[in-house]
């Protein structure tokens, strides 16, 4: 069944929205044209219609940073990132952060995590959730920043093979953002220079002035990008947000951007029936494809939504049990003899027992509704399970080509209240030299131990060749007619799931 999805942009004191349907395969279909500059009443009406709401905003004071942090658990990582962002942002009420782990880097020989993060003052995000969508806040699934949404749109449609720049022209401001090929914003700037969406400036001098201003800001953004990421290259440019810009730049070309490497709009379609919604839609569509790690939504909204879902399921199960018990009671035949009377009494006692059990369940249900228990549920089932996708991806990236993994077993912890996980990896190594194989095994063990997903307990290895033959090959006195082979076994513990959340 399709999910009714409302995507909303809060930009320059303007509200744009679009209704789409999300299919079971995470595909989207536009249902209507974009509604621009709507009022609160129209927003409320659309929010009432929706099953879920995706939001982005320009957030002029947002910070986009790439920085290195010590390797710590996720709940501590959030605190480190928030503390780092607070030194940059002047936000007494606090900051809302979202980040993506970009891998391990070495700083003075110490392995650290490279983190790309987005930080916004708490009050700017809370205003959208509580003031503008307060009545429907439980439907909010995603909140992100406009540059992140625009980068996601380009990545979804074009699949770039390197860094690229987005120039989004608003009516009162222009956003310049350089992103990685994965959609992680490296540099973003918000400049108070804009262009009317439905009007092309009549005066040539005004058009030329705007082109020169754009040229200067693109150059400045590239210089900032080069200063922070000197070894990277940005060679593709996407101009979005205003259909008249292409005409201006054809009349007054940019010096900083090769025409062959620039595009006006996104050439490839983002969703089905996109042509029915017209151009200048990237700021709404991109939010649908943002990486989950860059979600600024208040975690209490997600917890509340999960609790409501669990409560409805429990209430449904309880109702079914009551109906079944009543139906069974009415199916009991009236007693007509001594044996039937005895059977009737047994059924009556069983019914009373069922009623008592239903009453007990109902009391527990009332207690569940009053208290919720969402935090325990969250800690025990969400925090304490492994991050499967990231874990296997990280593991695959560290396996040398000389290794063959024969078995990988994962075992949950045993015993009441135990939530740990352990695993055993068994494999086979073929190398030219025995010592090289051992060094390769040590390096492999150190690599997976440095990932945030594994803690190694023990490593064992066993040669497949006899001891005398092995010594003969090591000394170089005997013939070497093949590769050295041996098996290994690594026992590890799995760490907790890296949640896309904001813990306080």
Residue, then its C-alpha position, 0 to 999 in steps of 0.5 A: x500500500x502506498x504511503x501518502x508523503x508530504x515534502x515541505x521546504x521552508x525557504x526565505x519565509x516562504x513555504x513550498x510543498x508537494x504531495x507524493x506517494x511512496x511505494x513499497x520499493x521506496x519509489x515515489x510518484x508525484x500526485x500534483x503540481x508544486x504549491x509555492x508560497x502557501x499559507x498556514x491553513x494550506x500547510x495544515x490541510x496538506x499535513x492532515x492528508x499525509x501519512x509522513x512529512x519530510x522537511x528541509x529549510x535553508x537554515x542560514x546559520x547552519x554549520x557544515x564541517x568535516x573534522x576528526x574525533x576520537x573513536x568512541x561509542x555513538x552516544x559519546x560521539x554525539x556529545x563530541x560533535x555537539x561540543x565542537x559545533x557549539x564552539x562555532x555556533x553562537x547558540x545558547x539554547x543548544x544545537x541539533x547535530x547530524x553526522x556521517x562517519x567518513x572512515x578512519x584517519x591517522x593523526x600523529x599515528x593515532x586512528x581517529x574518525x573522520x566525521x562530516x556533520x551538519x549543525x543547526x541552532x536548536x530553536x531553528x529546528x524546534x520552530x518548524x517542528x513545534x510552531x509550524x507543524x505542532x499539531x502534526x509533529x508525530x508525522x515528521x520523519x525527516x528534517x534536513x538542510x537545503x544544501x543536503x537535500x539538493x546534493x541528495x537530488x543530484x546524487x540520486x539522479x546523476x550518480x556523479x563520480x566525484x565532487x560537484x558544486x550546487x548553485x541554488x538561486x533563491x529570490x533573496x539569497x543564493x546557496x553555494x555548496x560543494x558535495x562529495x559523490x555520496x551527497x555529504x556536503x563539504x562546504x556551503x555558503x549562503x549569500x544574500x543575493x537573489x533573483x526573482x523566480x518569475x521575472x528576468x531583469x530587463x536592464x542588461x547592466x543588472x543581468x551583467x552585474x548578477x553574473x559577475x556577482x555569481x562568478x566572484x562567489x563561485x570563485x570564493x567557494x572554490x578557494x574555501x573548498x581548496x583550502x579545506x580539501x586541497x587534494x580533492x577536485x570539483x569539476x561539475x556545476x549544477x545551477x538550480x532554483x531559477x529557470x531564467x539563469x541560463x539565459x543570463x549566463x548565455x548572455x554574460x558567461x561565467x569565467x570560473x565555470x567551464x560551460x561543458x561542465x555545467x548544467x541548468x537543472x538536473x538532466x535525469x528525472x528524480x521521481x515518476x511523473x516528474x514532468x507534471x510538476x514543472x521545473x525548479x522542484x529539486x529543493x522539494x524532491x531532494x529531501x526524499x533521498x537524503x542519507x538517514x544520517x543527516x536527519x535533524x528530527x527530534x528523537x522524541x518524535x521518533x520514539x513517540x511514533x514507535x510507541x504509538x505503533x506498538x500501542x495500536x498493535x497491542x490494543x488490536x491484539x487485546x480486542x481480538x482476544x476479547x472477541x474470540x473469548x466472547x464468541x467461544x462463550x456463546x458457542x457453549x451449549x446449555x447443559x442437558x445432563x450430568x456429564x454435560x453439566x460437568x463439562x459446562x462447569x469446566x468450560x465456565x471455569x476456563x472462561x473465568x480464567x481467560x477473563x482474569x487473564x484479559x483483565x490482567x492484560x488490560x491493566x498492563x495495557x493501561x500501564x503501558x499507555x501511561x508510562x510507555x517504556x519507550x526508553x527501555x525498549x529503545x536501549x534494549x532493542x535498538x542500541x544493543x543490536x549490531x549495525x549489520x549493513x555498516x558492519x559487513x561493509x566495513x568488514x568487506x573493505x578490510x579483507x585482503x585478496x589472499x584471504x578466503x572466509x569459510x565461515x562467519x557465525x554470529x551468536x546473541x548473548x545468552x541469559x536474561x538481560x544479556x544483549x551482547x553479540x559475539x562472532x567467530x570468523x574462520x578462514x584460509x590464507x595462501x601466501x608465498x611466505x609463512x612470515x608474510x602470511x602471519x604479518x598479513x593476519x596481524x594487520x587484518x586483525x588490527x584493521x577490523x579491531x580499529x573499526x567501530x563494530x568489532x572488539x577482538x578477543x582471540x586469534x588462532x591459526x594452524x598450518x596445513x603443512x608439516x613442521x619439518x617442511x615448513x622449517x625447510x622452506x623458511x631456511x631456504x634449503x629445500x624446494x618451494x613448489x607452492x604457496x604456504x597455506x594455513x587456517x585461522x580463527x578470529x573470535x570477536x565481540x560486536x559493538x552496539x548499533x550506530x544509531x541515526x539519532x540525537x541522545x541527550 
